[in-house]
Amino acid sequence: MVVAAGCSTRMGQPKVLLPWDRGTVIEEIVSRLRGANLSEIVVVTGYARERVGSGAGRPAGAVCV
């Protein structure tokens, strides 16, 4: 389970959507978890749920709730 529900008020945008390497922070986290052969990866979203859980922000191989 990845908790990605913060407001990130000081950053001005959700931290998990910031650029990291070739993607975003959340994409990198999920990519590393996939490498651990977990049966399911769940990303818990709150603030900015639409941006984190859909479109370019949606991490491949994870369920966003």
HULIN-V372668 format. One line per field, one symbol per residue. psi: psi as a letter, one per 30 degrees, with the letter a starting at -180 (. if undefined). A space follows every 10 residues. Layout:
BEGIN
psi=???
END
This chain:
BEGIN
psi=kkjhglfhef fflkefgkkj cgbleeeeee eeeefghkfk kkjjlckhee eeglbffkkk glkk.
END
